[in-house]
Amino acid sequence: MATQARSLSLFDPSILGSAVGDAFRKLNPATLWRNPVMFVVEVVSAATTILFIRDLIVGSGAGFSGQISLWLWFTVLFANFAEAVAEGRGKAQAASLRRTQSQAVAKRLPAANSKDWQDVPACQLKVGDIVVVEAADLVRSDG
């Protein structure tokens, strides 16, 4: 019998763990170039960080520029993290669907007037096969 695809939680550790790493990898300007808004936020984050360091060295009020820099970097990292979580959930869902599809079992009738069927893997069905579909049965998307 085929198993139903289980929905992954938003807080699944396997997705969140890889998303944290991906969020930092996506800080690469070559990667962020595809998203112009976040690219500009990253450039401004870098500029305000330079101003913050300058303010620290000069000894002027570095608190404001430090806070702005911190919030801008947080914005970039959180946006990258959210995007990485969405990608991870999509990949996990696709993998789950592929597993479900390969595990699906069909009830093939040997003849049109037959009452008895045999269970066969759905991937072994051919054009012209007659199958029985009951409530709660999985049907392949190309079926």
Stockholm file with secondary structure:
# STOCKHOLM 1.0

chainA/1-143         MATQARSLSLFDPSILGSAVGDAFRKLNPATLWRNPVMFVVEVVSAATTILFIRDLIVGSGAGFSGQISLWLWFTVLFANFAEAVAEGRGKAQAASLRRTQSQAVAKRLPAANSKDWQDVPACQLKVGDIVVVEAADLVRSDG
#=GR chainA/1-143 SS CCCCCCCCCTTCHHHHHHHHHHHHHTTSHHHHTTSHHHHHHHHHHHHHHHHHHHHHHHTSCCHHHHHHHHHHHHHHHHHHHHHHHHHHHHHHHHHHHHHHHHHCEEEEESSTTCSCCEEEEGGGCCTTCEEECCTTCCCCTTC
#=GC SS_cons         CCCCCCCCCTTCHHHHHHHHHHHHHTTSHHHHTTSHHHHHHHHHHHHHHHHHHHHHHHTSCCHHHHHHHHHHHHHHHHHHHHHHHHHHHHHHHHHHHHHHHHHCEEEEESSTTCSCCEEEEGGGCCTTCEEECCTTCCCCTTC
//
